[in-house]
């Protein structure tokens, strides 16, 4: 297990044992994420405490943390387990099972590459390999600049367009490895939502 923090989030003196100095989150692995850390952790602590002893509230609390921070750090998982009265193993199991949850800060643009049966037999492994090569990361990781995260999913609900990837809310069907750099370049240039590549 990674270095643990004592989660006493309401400590006096403006210093949070989880965060270190106010606004600095020791578990962020150097990535930017979606919060002012000190305030976010205070809000998270209030939500967790509001569900003290409520084991059935686990997914609800995890969703809140994911939305607030953009990921669910291990120190927060420990706090949730202790406060809700569930095992840390159960918390980790839920976080690792659902694609909606992440233990690492996600990039500005999340790329999901389907590896379900329909996509797989039509060349999805080659598309994934090209994505990993172009981004310089493996599936499950985020680029050093925090611009892209790459994840593998089992179905995107567009089997008729296989193989399929999504970049944020944009769906790109009938993917080929050669389309990958074109799409990535459009994202980098646009800095936001992108137009679909012709023929995708």
N, CA and C atoms as a LAMMPS dump frame, in Angstrom:
ITEM: TIMESTEP
0
ITEM: NUMBER OF ATOMS
600
ITEM: BOX BOUNDS ff ff ff
-5.0000000000000000e+02 5.0000000000000000e+02
-5.0000000000000000e+02 5.0000000000000000e+02
-5.0000000000000000e+02 5.0000000000000000e+02
ITEM: ATOMS id mol type element x y z
1 1 1 N 0.846 -1.193 0
2 1 2 C 0 0 0
3 1 3 C 0.88 1.241 0
4 2 1 N 0.48 2.295 -0.713
5 2 2 C 1.257 3.501 -0.766
6 2 3 C 1.271 4.193 0.588
7 3 1 N 2.213 5.123 0.756
8 3 2 C 2.354 5.834 2.009
9 3 3 C 1.012 6.371 2.465
10 4 1 N 0.623 6.021 3.678
11 4 2 C -0.697 6.381 4.176
12 4 3 C -0.667 7.77 4.795
13 5 1 N -1.816 8.421 4.803
14 5 2 C -1.982 9.696 5.466
15 5 3 C -3.001 9.503 6.572
16 6 1 N -2.84 10.234 7.673
17 6 2 C -3.898 10.293 8.666
18 6 3 C -4.901 11.318 8.2
19 7 1 N -6.144 10.889 8.1
20 7 2 C -7.148 11.761 7.514
21 7 3 C -7.897 12.525 8.586
22 8 1 N -7.223 13.432 9.214
23 8 2 C -7.86 14.33 10.175
24 8 3 C -8.036 15.665 9.472
25 9 1 N -9.098 15.766 8.714
26 9 2 C -9.194 16.858 7.765
27 9 3 C -9.585 18.184 8.409
28 10 1 N -10.044 18.161 9.653
29 10 2 C -10.483 19.394 10.28
30 10 3 C -9.472 19.889 11.301
31 11 1 N -8.178 19.698 11.03
32 11 2 C -7.146 20.078 11.967
33 11 3 C -7.04 21.589 12.094
34 12 1 N -6.677 22.088 13.301
35 12 2 C -6.52 23.522 13.48
36 12 3 C -5.24 24.01 12.84
37 13 1 N -5.116 25.336 12.742
38 13 2 C -3.862 25.934 12.302
39 13 3 C -3.69 25.987 10.807
40 14 1 N -4.706 25.578 10.049
41 14 2 C -4.642 25.683 8.603
42 14 3 C -3.792 24.618 7.951
43 15 1 N -3.295 23.648 8.721
44 15 2 C -2.478 22.594 8.121
45 15 3 C -3.245 21.289 8.16
46 16 1 N -3.447 20.707 7.027
47 16 2 C -4.182 19.453 6.912
48 16 3 C -3.199 18.306 6.803
49 17 1 N -3.283 17.286 7.694
50 17 2 C -2.343 16.168 7.616
51 17 3 C -2.386 15.436 6.293
52 18 1 N -3.531 15.49 5.601
53 18 2 C -3.62 14.845 4.295
54 18 3 C -2.943 15.691 3.229
55 19 1 N -3.172 17.004 3.316
56 19 2 C -2.739 17.885 2.257
57 19 3 C -1.338 18.426 2.447
58 20 1 N -0.847 18.396 3.694
59 20 2 C 0.39 19.113 3.979
60 20 3 C 0.029 20.574 4.117
61 21 1 N 0.657 21.47 3.36
62 21 2 C 0.287 22.871 3.389
63 21 3 C -1.087 23.03 2.759
64 22 1 N -1.789 24.019 3.209
65 22 2 C -3.144 24.251 2.699
66 22 3 C -3.108 24.361 1.185
67 23 1 N -4.002 23.602 0.516
68 23 2 C -4.103 23.663 -0.934
69 23 3 C -3.139 22.757 -1.661
70 24 1 N -2.322 21.982 -0.921
71 24 2 C -1.358 21.101 -1.582
72 24 3 C -1.721 19.662 -1.263
73 25 1 N -1.98 18.877 -2.278
74 25 2 C -2.368 17.481 -2.066
75 25 3 C -1.204 16.565 -2.37
76 26 1 N -0.715 15.876 -1.34
77 26 2 C 0.478 15.047 -1.495
78 26 3 C 0.25 13.846 -2.372
79 27 1 N -1.006 13.466 -2.592
80 27 2 C -1.266 12.265 -3.369
81 27 3 C -1.573 12.519 -4.817
82 28 1 N -1.335 13.724 -5.312
83 28 2 C -1.762 14.051 -6.665
84 28 3 C -0.765 13.649 -7.732
85 29 1 N 0.393 13.11 -7.329
86 29 2 C 1.398 12.604 -8.26
87 29 3 C 1.806 13.653 -9.289
88 30 1 N 1.715 14.931 -8.877
89 30 2 C 2.189 15.99 -9.761
90 30 3 C 1.223 16.377 -10.865
91 31 1 N 0.066 15.73 -10.93
92 31 2 C -0.882 16.055 -11.992
93 31 3 C -1.849 17.146 -11.529
94 32 1 N -2.271 17.983 -12.454
95 32 2 C -3.319 18.936 -12.147
96 32 3 C -4.635 18.184 -12.077
97 33 1 N -5.505 18.627 -11.169
98 33 2 C -6.833 18.054 -11.164
99 33 3 C -7.843 19.113 -10.801
100 34 1 N -9.082 18.725 -10.525
101 34 2 C -10.197 19.624 -10.663
102 34 3 C -10.531 20.421 -9.404
103 35 1 N -9.589 20.664 -8.494
104 35 2 C -10.022 21.24 -7.24
105 35 3 C -9.015 22.205 -6.658
106 36 1 N -9.515 23.041 -5.755
107 36 2 C -8.673 23.674 -4.759
108 36 3 C -8.618 22.671 -3.618
109 37 1 N -7.468 22.032 -3.437
110 37 2 C -7.408 20.824 -2.611
111 37 3 C -7.915 21.004 -1.189
112 38 1 N -7.465 22.069 -0.514
113 38 2 C -7.836 22.239 0.884
114 38 3 C -9.352 22.321 1.037
115 39 1 N -9.985 23.159 0.234
116 39 2 C -11.43 23.299 0.304
117 39 3 C -12.128 22.014 -0.126
118 40 1 N -11.617 21.366 -1.175
119 40 2 C -12.221 20.121 -1.649
120 40 3 C -12.202 19.053 -0.574
121 41 1 N -11.078 18.922 0.126
122 41 2 C -10.991 17.894 1.166
123 41 3 C -11.9 18.204 2.345
124 42 1 N -12.079 19.465 2.665
125 42 2 C -13.022 19.799 3.737
126 42 3 C -14.444 19.41 3.34
127 43 1 N -14.809 19.698 2.084
128 43 2 C -16.141 19.327 1.612
129 43 3 C -16.315 17.812 1.572
130 44 1 N -15.29 17.116 1.107
131 44 2 C -15.34 15.654 1.056
132 44 3 C -15.511 15.07 2.453
133 45 1 N -14.775 15.63 3.414
134 45 2 C -14.887 15.137 4.787
135 45 3 C -16.303 15.329 5.328
136 46 1 N -16.916 16.462 4.999
137 46 2 C -18.288 16.7 5.455
138 46 3 C -19.25 15.677 4.856
139 47 1 N -19.063 15.381 3.575
140 47 2 C -19.94 14.405 2.92
141 47 3 C -19.742 13.014 3.516
142 48 1 N -18.496 12.637 3.716
143 48 2 C -18.221 11.319 4.301
144 48 3 C -18.832 11.208 5.693
145 49 1 N -18.644 12.227 6.51
146 49 2 C -19.184 12.21 7.866
147 49 3 C -20.707 12.164 7.866
148 50 1 N -21.326 12.791 6.876
149 50 2 C -22.786 12.793 6.791
150 50 3 C -23.341 11.393 6.551
151 51 1 N -22.493 10.5 6.055
152 51 2 C -22.93 9.124 5.78
153 51 3 C -22.27 8.129 6.734
154 52 1 N -21.854 8.593 7.883
155 52 2 C -21.173 7.736 8.851
156 52 3 C -22.014 6.51 9.188
157 53 1 N -21.4 5.335 9.048
158 53 2 C -22.077 4.08 9.369
159 53 3 C -23.051 3.599 8.307
160 54 1 N -23.179 4.34 7.197
161 54 2 C -24.136 3.974 6.142
162 54 3 C -23.418 3.194 5.034
163 55 1 N -23.307 1.911 5.203
164 55 2 C -22.582 1.082 4.239
165 55 3 C -23.187 1.166 2.837
166 56 1 N -24.491 1.314 2.768
167 56 2 C -25.159 1.357 1.465
168 56 3 C -24.884 2.656 0.705
169 57 1 N -24.24 3.616 1.358
170 57 2 C -23.955 4.897 0.706
171 57 3 C -22.595 4.913 0.02
172 58 1 N -21.922 3.766 -0.035
173 58 2 C -20.565 3.717 -0.552
174 58 3 C -20.453 4.298 -1.958
175 59 1 N -21.277 3.824 -2.884
176 59 2 C -21.165 4.28 -4.269
177 59 3 C -21.523 5.76 -4.381
178 60 1 N -22.5 6.206 -3.637
179 60 2 C -22.874 7.618 -3.649
180 60 3 C -21.699 8.503 -3.214
181 61 1 N -21.022 8.095 -2.15
182 61 2 C -19.887 8.87 -1.644
183 61 3 C -18.732 8.835 -2.64
184 62 1 N -18.476 7.672 -3.221
185 62 2 C -17.405 7.562 -4.209
186 62 3 C -17.677 8.451 -5.413
187 63 1 N -18.918 8.495 -5.862
188 63 2 C -19.278 9.369 -6.989
189 63 3 C -18.992 10.823 -6.645
190 64 1 N -19.287 11.214 -5.422
191 64 2 C -19.04 12.598 -5.028
192 64 3 C -17.548 12.924 -5.082
193 65 1 N -16.737 12.023 -4.526
194 65 2 C -15.289 12.246 -4.513
195 65 3 C -14.743 12.299 -5.937
196 66 1 N -15.19 11.366 -6.788
197 66 2 C -14.727 11.335 -8.178
198 66 3 C -15.049 12.649 -8.888
199 67 1 N -16.244 13.143 -8.675
200 67 2 C -16.659 14.392 -9.322
201 67 3 C -15.887 15.583 -8.757
202 68 1 N -15.636 15.566 -7.469
203 68 2 C -14.99 16.724 -6.817
204 68 3 C -13.503 16.809 -7.12
205 69 1 N -12.816 15.656 -7.089
206 69 2 C -11.377 15.646 -7.299
207 69 3 C -10.967 15.25 -8.71
208 70 1 N -11.836 14.481 -9.372
209 70 2 C -11.466 13.925 -10.672
210 70 3 C -10.844 12.553 -10.559
211 71 1 N -10.661 12.068 -9.331
212 71 2 C -10.166 10.72 -9.056
213 71 3 C -10.379 10.433 -7.579
214 72 1 N -10.068 9.207 -7.136
215 72 2 C -10.301 8.82 -5.742
216 72 3 C -8.983 8.341 -5.142
217 73 1 N -8.259 9.216 -4.455
218 73 2 C -6.962 8.838 -3.884
219 73 3 C -7.103 7.751 -2.83
220 74 1 N -6.025 7.017 -2.595
221 74 2 C -6.049 5.938 -1.611
222 74 3 C -6.32 6.451 -0.204
223 75 1 N -5.805 7.655 0.126
224 75 2 C -6.051 8.167 1.468
225 75 3 C -7.538 8.411 1.713
226 76 1 N -8.254 8.857 0.686
227 76 2 C -9.687 9.079 0.818
228 76 3 C -10.433 7.741 0.892
229 77 1 N -9.958 6.744 0.165
230 77 2 C -10.563 5.417 0.261
231 77 3 C -10.488 4.89 1.694
232 78 1 N -9.354 5.122 2.338
233 78 2 C -9.196 4.684 3.736
234 78 3 C -10.213 5.388 4.624
235 79 1 N -10.341 6.692 4.438
236 79 2 C -11.281 7.467 5.248
237 79 3 C -12.714 6.984 5.04
238 80 1 N -13.081 6.733 3.794
239 80 2 C -14.437 6.251 3.499
240 80 3 C -14.685 4.911 4.175
241 81 1 N -13.731 4.003 4.073
242 81 2 C -13.885 2.678 4.689
243 81 3 C -14.077 2.799 6.197
244 82 1 N -13.246 3.6 6.827
245 82 2 C -13.318 3.748 8.275
246 82 3 C -14.637 4.377 8.718
247 83 1 N -15.099 5.365 7.995
248 83 2 C -16.276 6.125 8.421
249 83 3 C -17.582 5.411 8.096
250 84 1 N -17.662 4.795 6.925
251 84 2 C -18.887 4.101 6.54
252 84 3 C -18.993 2.719 7.17
253 85 1 N -17.867 2.2 7.652
254 85 2 C -17.892 0.884 8.291
255 85 3 C -17.825 -0.264 7.313
256 86 1 N -17.096 -0.052 6.212
257 86 2 C -16.878 -1.13 5.249
258 86 3 C -15.377 -1.404 5.184
259 87 1 N -15.014 -2.539 4.623
260 87 2 C -13.596 -2.877 4.533
261 87 3 C -12.929 -2.079 3.418
262 88 1 N -11.649 -1.825 3.597
263 88 2 C -10.894 -1.137 2.551
264 88 3 C -10.877 -1.977 1.278
265 89 1 N -10.866 -3.294 1.436
266 89 2 C -10.906 -4.193 0.281
267 89 3 C -12.173 -3.983 -0.537
268 90 1 N -13.3 -3.788 0.155
269 90 2 C -14.567 -3.562 -0.545
270 90 3 C -14.545 -2.227 -1.29
271 91 1 N -14.016 -1.187 -0.649
272 91 2 C -13.931 0.119 -1.3
273 91 3 C -13.056 0.021 -2.543
274 92 1 N -11.895 -0.589 -2.397
275 92 2 C -10.986 -0.735 -3.537
276 92 3 C -11.638 -1.556 -4.653
277 93 1 N -12.371 -2.589 -4.267
278 93 2 C -13.029 -3.437 -5.261
279 93 3 C -14.027 -2.659 -6.105
280 94 1 N -14.8 -1.783 -5.463
281 94 2 C -15.772 -0.975 -6.19
282 94 3 C -15.062 0.032 -7.094
283 95 1 N -14.033 0.688 -6.566
284 95 2 C -13.304 1.694 -7.342
285 95 3 C -12.647 1.082 -8.575
286 96 1 N -12.076 -0.099 -8.404
287 96 2 C -11.366 -0.729 -9.518
288 96 3 C -12.313 -1.397 -10.508
289 97 1 N -13.532 -1.722 -10.094
290 97 2 C -14.468 -2.437 -10.964
291 97 3 C -15.174 -1.496 -11.94
292 98 1 N -15.584 -0.339 -11.466
293 98 2 C -16.392 0.559 -12.292
294 98 3 C -15.521 1.543 -13.066
295 99 1 N -15.79 1.676 -14.365
296 99 2 C -15.03 2.606 -15.206
297 99 3 C -15.234 4.061 -14.796
298 100 1 N -16.336 4.333 -14.098
299 100 2 C -16.613 5.711 -13.694
300 100 3 C -15.643 6.214 -12.639
301 101 1 N -14.932 5.288 -11.981
302 101 2 C -14.024 5.664 -10.912
303 101 3 C -12.572 5.488 -11.349
304 102 1 N -11.712 6.332 -10.812
305 102 2 C -10.289 6.254 -11.132
306 102 3 C -9.468 6.525 -9.883
307 103 1 N -8.329 5.836 -9.751
308 103 2 C -7.41 6.075 -8.639
309 103 3 C -6.313 7.063 -9.019
310 104 1 N -6.277 7.468 -10.262
311 104 2 C -5.263 8.409 -10.719
312 104 3 C -5.942 9.643 -11.295
313 105 1 N -5.303 10.798 -11.172
314 105 2 C -5.858 11.996 -11.82
315 105 3 C -5.967 11.776 -13.325
316 106 1 N -7.095 12.145 -13.899
317 106 2 C -7.281 11.966 -15.335
318 106 3 C -6.883 13.22 -16.091
319 107 1 N -6.489 13.016 -17.343
320 107 2 C -6.087 14.125 -18.18
321 107 3 C -7.274 14.957 -18.624
322 108 1 N -6.965 16.061 -19.283
323 108 2 C -8.007 16.955 -19.769
324 108 3 C -8.901 16.247 -20.769
325 109 1 N -8.325 15.385 -21.594
326 109 2 C -9.089 14.622 -22.586
327 109 3 C -8.939 13.132 -22.288
328 110 1 N -10.039 12.477 -22.005
329 110 2 C -10.025 11.047 -21.727
330 110 3 C -10.381 10.279 -22.993
331 111 1 N -9.464 9.433 -23.428
332 111 2 C -9.681 8.611 -24.618
333 111 3 C -10.053 7.206 -24.175
334 112 1 N -11.196 6.744 -24.605
335 112 2 C -11.64 5.382 -24.302
336 112 3 C -11.567 4.555 -25.575
337 113 1 N -10.849 3.448 -25.495
338 113 2 C -10.682 2.564 -26.654
339 113 3 C -11.405 1.256 -26.387
340 114 1 N -12.435 0.979 -27.162
341 114 2 C -13.22 -0.237 -26.953
342 114 3 C -12.433 -1.472 -27.394
343 115 1 N -12.472 -2.489 -26.526
344 115 2 C -11.847 -3.765 -26.848
345 115 3 C -12.862 -4.903 -26.717
346 116 1 N -14.144 -4.549 -26.873
347 116 2 C -15.185 -5.577 -26.894
348 116 3 C -15.069 -6.441 -28.131
349 117 1 N -15.868 -7.49 -28.185
350 117 2 C -15.727 -8.496 -29.241
351 117 3 C -15.804 -7.895 -30.644
352 118 1 N -16.845 -7.09 -30.896
353 118 2 C -17.028 -6.525 -32.242
354 118 3 C -15.841 -5.654 -32.639
355 119 1 N -15.364 -4.839 -31.709
356 119 2 C -14.219 -3.966 -32.006
357 119 3 C -12.931 -4.775 -32.115
358 120 1 N -12.796 -5.755 -31.245
359 120 2 C -11.563 -6.544 -31.208
360 120 3 C -11.303 -7.254 -32.532
361 121 1 N -12.349 -7.887 -33.068
362 121 2 C -12.151 -8.661 -34.296
363 121 3 C -11.974 -7.765 -35.528
364 122 1 N -12.291 -6.483 -35.381
365 122 2 C -12.149 -5.557 -36.505
366 122 3 C -10.926 -4.642 -36.36
367 123 1 N -10.024 -5.005 -35.47
368 123 2 C -8.754 -4.292 -35.427
369 123 3 C -8.516 -3.381 -34.252
370 124 1 N -9.348 -3.462 -33.201
371 124 2 C -9.177 -2.582 -32.049
372 124 3 C -7.809 -2.707 -31.38
373 125 1 N -7.208 -3.913 -31.287
374 125 2 C -5.877 -3.996 -30.664
375 125 3 C -4.833 -3.138 -31.381
376 126 1 N -4.921 -3.065 -32.723
377 126 2 C -3.976 -2.236 -33.475
378 126 3 C -4.211 -0.741 -33.221
379 127 1 N -5.481 -0.365 -33.049
380 127 2 C -5.801 1.028 -32.733
381 127 3 C -5.253 1.387 -31.36
382 128 1 N -5.436 0.489 -30.401
383 128 2 C -4.929 0.725 -29.051
384 128 3 C -3.405 0.843 -29.054
385 129 1 N -2.758 -0.048 -29.781
386 129 2 C -1.293 -0.005 -29.859
387 129 3 C -0.806 1.321 -30.435
388 130 1 N -1.518 1.843 -31.451
389 130 2 C -1.122 3.123 -32.043
390 130 3 C -1.357 4.273 -31.057
391 131 1 N -2.457 4.212 -30.332
392 131 2 C -2.719 5.233 -29.318
393 131 3 C -1.606 5.249 -28.277
394 132 1 N -1.221 4.073 -27.799
395 132 2 C -0.163 3.986 -26.8
396 132 3 C 1.161 4.521 -27.349
397 133 1 N 1.43 4.212 -28.596
398 133 2 C 2.673 4.68 -29.211
399 133 3 C 2.678 6.199 -29.364
400 134 1 N 1.589 6.757 -29.882
401 134 2 C 1.525 8.193 -30.128
402 134 3 C 1.54 8.987 -28.824
403 135 1 N 0.886 8.461 -27.804
404 135 2 C 0.792 9.171 -26.528
405 135 3 C 1.987 8.91 -25.621
406 136 1 N 2.687 7.809 -25.877
407 136 2 C 3.827 7.452 -25.03
408 136 3 C 3.437 6.937 -23.67
409 137 1 N 2.236 6.362 -23.562
410 137 2 C 1.752 5.797 -22.299
411 137 3 C 1.062 4.469 -22.57
412 138 1 N 0.775 3.748 -21.51
413 138 2 C -0.011 2.531 -21.601
414 138 3 C -1.441 2.822 -21.164
415 139 1 N -2.365 1.96 -21.555
416 139 2 C -3.751 2.099 -21.128
417 139 3 C -3.82 2.15 -19.605
418 140 1 N -4.607 3.075 -19.092
419 140 2 C -4.715 3.268 -17.654
420 140 3 C -3.865 4.412 -17.14
421 141 1 N -3.034 5 -18.015
422 141 2 C -2.135 6.071 -17.601
423 141 3 C -2.543 7.419 -18.196
424 142 1 N -1.854 8.461 -17.72
425 142 2 C -2.074 9.827 -18.181
426 142 3 C -0.752 10.404 -18.66
427 143 1 N -0.785 11.177 -19.733
428 143 2 C 0.446 11.772 -20.253
429 143 3 C 1.033 12.753 -19.245
430 144 1 N 2.328 12.951 -19.323
431 144 2 C 3.026 13.8 -18.365
432 144 3 C 2.482 15.227 -18.346
433 145 1 N 2.02 15.703 -19.494
434 145 2 C 1.504 17.077 -19.544
435 145 3 C 0.061 17.184 -19.066
436 146 1 N -0.528 16.036 -18.697
437 146 2 C -1.892 16.037 -18.19
438 146 3 C -2.948 16.259 -19.252
439 147 1 N -2.562 16.179 -20.526
440 147 2 C -3.52 16.465 -21.599
441 147 3 C -4.404 15.263 -21.923
442 148 1 N -3.823 14.052 -21.91
443 148 2 C -4.572 12.856 -22.3
444 148 3 C -4.512 11.764 -21.237
445 149 1 N -5.625 11.097 -21.057
446 149 2 C -5.666 9.821 -20.341
447 149 3 C -6.185 8.776 -21.317
448 150 1 N -5.66 7.573 -21.211
449 150 2 C -6.064 6.486 -22.106
450 150 3 C -6.622 5.342 -21.285
451 151 1 N -7.812 4.892 -21.657
452 151 2 C -8.422 3.779 -20.945
453 151 3 C -9.04 2.786 -21.925
454 152 1 N -9.107 1.544 -21.469
455 152 2 C -9.728 0.477 -22.245
456 152 3 C -11.106 0.193 -21.658
457 153 1 N -12.105 0.078 -22.52
458 153 2 C -13.456 -0.273 -22.085
459 153 3 C -13.927 -1.478 -22.888
460 154 1 N -14.943 -2.141 -22.368
461 154 2 C -15.438 -3.365 -23.01
462 154 3 C -16.578 -3.121 -23.98
463 155 1 N -17.239 -1.991 -23.876
464 155 2 C -18.284 -1.671 -24.855
465 155 3 C -18.622 -0.196 -24.762
466 156 1 N -18.746 0.445 -25.916
467 156 2 C -19.157 1.844 -25.975
468 156 3 C -20.548 1.989 -26.577
469 157 1 N -21.198 0.866 -26.823
470 157 2 C -22.569 0.909 -27.327
471 157 3 C -22.699 1.328 -28.771
472 158 1 N -21.62 1.153 -29.539
473 158 2 C -21.665 1.526 -30.959
474 158 3 C -21.028 0.425 -31.796
475 159 1 N -21.453 -0.803 -31.563
476 159 2 C -20.813 -1.964 -32.199
477 159 3 C -20.892 -1.921 -33.723
478 160 1 N -21.93 -1.284 -34.253
479 160 2 C -22.066 -1.197 -35.701
480 160 3 C -21.002 -0.329 -36.35
481 161 1 N -20.3 0.481 -35.533
482 161 2 C -19.245 1.354 -36.048
483 161 3 C -17.855 0.843 -35.702
484 162 1 N -17.781 -0.393 -35.227
485 162 2 C -16.514 -0.941 -34.74
486 162 3 C -15.425 -0.919 -35.806
487 163 1 N -14.183 -0.691 -35.337
488 163 2 C -13.755 -0.378 -33.963
489 163 3 C -13.996 1.086 -33.606
490 164 1 N -14.237 1.324 -32.315
491 164 2 C -14.679 2.639 -31.858
492 164 3 C -13.791 3.148 -30.728
493 165 1 N -13.532 4.467 -30.744
494 165 2 C -12.952 5.136 -29.583
495 165 3 C -13.811 6.358 -29.281
496 166 1 N -13.701 6.851 -28.067
497 166 2 C -14.284 8.142 -27.733
498 166 3 C -13.181 9.045 -27.204
499 167 1 N -13.302 10.331 -27.522
500 167 2 C -12.43 11.354 -26.954
501 167 3 C -13.353 12.329 -26.254
502 168 1 N -13.435 12.23 -24.938
503 168 2 C -14.452 12.992 -24.226
504 168 3 C -15.828 12.535 -24.667
505 169 1 N -16.642 13.481 -25.128
506 169 2 C -17.999 13.154 -25.566
507 169 3 C -18.076 12.788 -27.037
508 170 1 N -16.961 12.888 -27.755
509 170 2 C -16.955 12.619 -29.194
510 170 3 C -16.692 11.137 -29.479
511 171 1 N -17.51 10.55 -30.363
512 171 2 C -17.353 9.155 -30.754
513 171 3 C -16.733 9.081 -32.143
514 172 1 N -15.746 8.228 -32.298
515 172 2 C -15.085 8.028 -33.589
516 172 3 C -15.177 6.55 -33.955
517 173 1 N -15.938 6.267 -35.027
518 173 2 C -16.131 4.901 -35.455
519 173 3 C -15.285 4.526 -36.653
520 174 1 N -15.284 3.212 -36.924
521 174 2 C -14.505 2.65 -38.025
522 174 3 C -13.05 3.135 -37.97
523 175 1 N -12.504 3.049 -36.774
524 175 2 C -11.148 3.541 -36.536
525 175 3 C -10.102 2.656 -37.218
526 176 1 N -9.027 3.301 -37.621
527 176 2 C -7.835 2.599 -38.091
528 176 3 C -6.644 3.226 -37.373
529 177 1 N -5.535 2.534 -37.293
530 177 2 C -4.353 3.123 -36.645
531 177 3 C -3.939 4.456 -37.26
532 178 1 N -4.105 4.605 -38.579
533 178 2 C -3.673 5.838 -39.24
534 178 3 C -4.527 7.049 -38.87
535 179 1 N -5.733 6.82 -38.386
536 179 2 C -6.579 7.937 -37.965
537 179 3 C -6.155 8.499 -36.609
538 180 1 N -5.424 7.714 -35.826
539 180 2 C -5.086 8.111 -34.461
540 180 3 C -4.323 9.434 -34.409
541 181 1 N -3.21 9.588 -35.133
542 181 2 C -2.476 10.857 -35.036
543 181 3 C -3.272 12.055 -35.535
544 182 1 N -4.16 11.833 -36.491
545 182 2 C -4.992 12.928 -36.997
546 182 3 C -5.925 13.43 -35.891
547 183 1 N -6.557 12.502 -35.194
548 183 2 C -7.469 12.867 -34.116
549 183 3 C -6.722 13.56 -32.985
550 184 1 N -5.583 13.019 -32.613
551 184 2 C -4.802 13.615 -31.524
552 184 3 C -4.357 15.025 -31.866
553 185 1 N -3.97 15.225 -33.098
554 185 2 C -3.529 16.552 -33.507
555 185 3 C -4.672 17.555 -33.468
556 186 1 N -5.865 17.126 -33.86
557 186 2 C -7.032 18.006 -33.79
558 186 3 C -7.323 18.412 -32.346
559 187 1 N -7.184 17.462 -31.427
560 187 2 C -7.414 17.773 -30.013
561 187 3 C -6.387 18.795 -29.531
562 188 1 N -5.127 18.561 -29.858
563 188 2 C -4.063 19.468 -29.408
564 188 3 C -4.251 20.874 -29.961
565 189 1 N -4.666 20.967 -31.206
566 189 2 C -4.854 22.281 -31.824
567 189 3 C -6.078 22.998 -31.269
568 190 1 N -7.134 22.212 -31.069
569 190 2 C -8.387 22.827 -30.65
570 190 3 C -8.45 23.109 -29.174
571 191 1 N -7.798 22.279 -28.373
572 191 2 C -7.793 22.487 -26.933
573 191 3 C -9.127 22.252 -26.279
574 192 1 N -10.068 21.638 -27.014
575 192 2 C -11.384 21.375 -26.446
576 192 3 C -12.07 20.287 -27.233
577 193 1 N -13.384 20.383 -27.329
578 193 2 C -14.105 19.402 -28.115
579 193 3 C -13.677 19.491 -29.567
580 194 1 N -13.645 18.372 -30.252
581 194 2 C -13.122 18.333 -31.615
582 194 3 C -14.191 17.848 -32.578
583 195 1 N -14.002 18.193 -33.832
584 195 2 C -14.884 17.673 -34.865
585 195 3 C -14.506 16.25 -35.196
586 196 1 N -15.47 15.472 -35.584
587 196 2 C -15.179 14.089 -35.955
588 196 3 C -14.368 14.044 -37.235
589 197 1 N -13.429 13.125 -37.271
590 197 2 C -12.616 12.962 -38.456
591 197 3 C -13.481 12.429 -39.582
592 198 1 N -13.285 12.945 -40.758
593 198 2 C -14.068 12.505 -41.897
594 198 3 C -13.964 11.005 -42.067
595 199 1 N -15.136 10.368 -42.192
596 199 2 C -15.156 8.919 -42.377
597 199 3 C -15.173 8.147 -41.084
598 200 1 N -15.082 8.845 -39.947
599 200 2 C -15.096 8.131 -38.664
600 200 3 C -16.487 8.088 -38.099
